[in-house]
Amino acid sequence: SRRARAARWTGQRHAAASRRRRPTPRQTPPPRRPTCRWWSAEPRHARARRKTAWCRSGAGRGPRRCAGAGGLAAPAQAVGGSSCAPWRRAPRAPLALLQLAMLKALLLGCLAVPSASARLTAHRAPAILSASPAGLRGGRACATVVEPSAEPLLRIGHGYDIHRMASREEAGQPVIIGGVKFDGSDAPDFNLGCVAHSDGDVVYHSVTDAILGALSMPDIGQLFPDNDPRLKGADSEVFMEEAYERMVGRGYRVGNVDVTVICQKPRINVEHAGGQVKARMSANLARLLRVPLGRVNVKARTHELVDSVGECRALECHVVLVMERDPAAGAAAGAAPVEV
């Protein structure tokens, strides 16, 4: 009948649909095993979901890494049959710990590492070990290496001096520049004088300061203070001689010296008594420094009517001096201690 045929057709339809919804074992895809992320071909989002689930499960605290990559040891229990291991920080090497300990000792000041110059000069002079209060840390004395300082081949010094000028009656002495007196004897007469504790020779004072500065010694104001009554009106050649003796005692000699005198008046580039005033200054410097005349230069400049120098109320001088090691002095001169 029609009703039976409809029921039979409906049952066949439902059976076919049920068969289509149930895949056969042959159509079932193989289970995907978790593999290393470095060699996995699965999609990135699938790896991300699996990594998140693995981290939330408490099996690890970071991204998994292959046991063969990076040289890390495999974990005690693999996750899901995988050869991946959780990220593990490698143990700190003993060498790194030693470096940290040395850095801490250096920061605390308990360890002094000798420099390359100290190692090179170790065969010449023995190292001096001393325990100072600054080297005491935690109740123990730390050794401090004191290396002998090697003298350089060249030293450069700069000197500067300025003196006020006033009337000859107030100053009590004439102007003296480079050992030349501007009173009509060595140079033309000048109506002003130099106000100073000594004779006020700006050139000699600048050269003396340049020598002392190149030797890293106290300046002229410390060696010859202006409140010493014995130096009242003293000849500045005394200062030059003292500086020269200190230079020779350190094993040096003058390479060259360049002097620049800045004054509006008196005039220096003039002739007097059959000779150049500036040439007499150079000769005086060469005599006191025991060098040929070709190693000394004296220049003169005005101040273009600017400031106290340009208004003839002061005069100043700049000196640049180069000293070199004296081969005849020997190597022992620089190693001997010098009292300053």
Disulfide bonds with the S-S distance in Angstrom:
none
